Amino acid sequence: MNKNKNKKVKVFMKAIIIFGISTGVMILALTILLLRETGDLHKETDEERLARGEQLRQMIIEHLESKYNKKFIVGSDWYGTGPGSPIPGMVDNSPSYCEAYSEDDPNYVFRAFIYQELKEDIRKEIRDGYCWKFLKEEIRKEFDDRVKKIIPGGYKLVIEVDSDVSFNNDLSPDSPLTSYFDPGNEKLQLILNLVLTAEDKNDQEILKGKLDKELKKIYKEYSKNMFMEFVCYKAKNPQDFNELNEKKLKIMFL
């Protein structure tokens, strides 16, 4: 009985040892494979990496100026959306971006992304968020047309957007509003912040209910590829009304 028991223990121990060795060999093989794939990139010097970043920055400038027919300023700093180096071309395939603005509107800063999947032609991988500017204008027009009868007094609409979302390169400033919600684009996220004046006499809950009905009409028309949230504020005083903007609202809810 004891002999059979000992035999089973020996067989079990051998199985554990074989499993451990096999696992170790697999880990070693994967490590060697990863080192081979990344070895060339790890040899890149700081000067070469900076030169590559500048080359890609110039590609973004060329892309923007060709697409929009105006001059752009593109920052030299790179930001990553995943682990690893923020400069595109490293092992991680998540997009990287620079911040940019047009010379005629330095206050409107947007992101220009480089996606790394199409390594044979990196120009095809450049996408930008400049069209958010025109989408905001179109949404604002839609909103004003629907609510100016409900709110006869003054108000301000502050539109928050997801800066990480970029658009297909066939979109332009002249594209119709429906083009932005095409399934080929990333899903759009919009937060509409309605800021009322300190003197406004409307009951906010009643007002919000009326506005929700109008906004649902917009949502039904363009909801194929959109998430929309509506928030209503009342300014404390005229200075508060003037100062409330997208940046300040984001800080308020951090």
Helices and strands as residue ranges (DSSP letters): H 2-42, H 46-68, E 72-74, E 79-80, E 96-102, E 105-114, G 122-125, E 126-128, H 132-147, E 155-161, H 177-180, E 188-196, H 204-222, G 223-225, E 226-234, H 238-243, H 246-252
